[in-house]
Amino acid sequence: MQITVYAFATLRERLNRSKIALEVPQGVSVGSLWEYLGIDSQESSRWSKQVLFAINREYVSSDTLLHEGDEVALIPPVAGG
């Protein structure tokens, strides 16, 4: 199924882009997207502890399943002033 991932702040820098079209299989949770984004398990463990997930502009937990056409936002903490 096709989804769109939006990455913000430091995660956008890590992925070198802010919008990513992804093809993922049915039954994938938002917290499992790291492997489809090319992020290894050690790094994904670090990101998972910091990032908020939103699907279609609603915050969700990492175990929320994705559906065809979903727009996923990966929102890391932002610092600064």
C-alpha positions in Angstrom: 0.0 0.0 0.0 1.1 3.6 -0.6 1.6 6.1 2.2 3.3 9.5 2.5 5.8 10.2 5.3 6.6 13.7 6.4 9.8 14.2 8.4 10.5 17.3 10.5 13.5 19.0 12.1 16.5 16.8 12.8 14.8 13.7 11.3 14.3 15.6 8.1 18.0 16.3 8.0 18.8 12.7 8.8 16.7 11.5 5.9 17.8 14.3 3.5 14.2 15.1 2.6 10.9 16.2 4.2 8.4 14.2 2.1 8.7 10.5 1.3 6.4 8.3 -0.7 6.6 4.7 0.6 5.2 1.4 -0.5 4.7 -0.8 2.6 2.8 -4.1 3.1 -0.6 -4.3 4.9 -0.4 -4.7 8.7 2.6 -2.4 9.2 2.5 -0.2 12.3 3.7 3.4 12.3 6.4 2.4 14.7 7.8 -0.1 12.2 8.4 2.5 9.5 12.1 2.9 10.4 13.2 -0.2 8.4 11.3 1.1 5.3 13.0 4.4 5.7 16.5 2.7 5.7 17.2 3.3 9.3 18.9 0.4 11.1 17.6 -1.1 14.4 20.0 0.6 16.7 19.3 4.0 15.3 15.6 3.4 15.1 15.5 2.4 18.8 16.9 5.9 19.6 14.5 7.7 17.3 11.5 5.7 18.6 12.1 7.0 22.1 12.1 10.6 20.9 9.6 10.9 18.0 5.9 11.6 18.1 3.8 9.9 15.5 0.8 11.4 13.7 -1.4 9.8 11.1 -3.6 12.1 9.1 -2.9 15.0 11.5 -3.9 13.0 14.6 -1.3 11.9 17.2 -1.2 8.1 17.5 0.8 5.5 19.4 3.6 3.6 17.7 1.5 0.4 17.4 -1.2 2.1 15.3 -1.6 0.3 12.0 -1.3 2.1 8.7 -3.8 2.1 5.9 -3.7 2.9 2.2 -3.2 6.6 1.5 -2.2 7.6 5.1 -0.1 10.6 5.7 2.3 10.0 8.5 4.2 12.7 10.3 7.4 11.9 12.3 7.9 14.7 14.8 11.2 14.7 16.8 11.6 17.1 19.8 12.6 20.6 18.8 14.9 22.8 20.9 16.0 26.3 20.5 14.7 29.7 21.1 
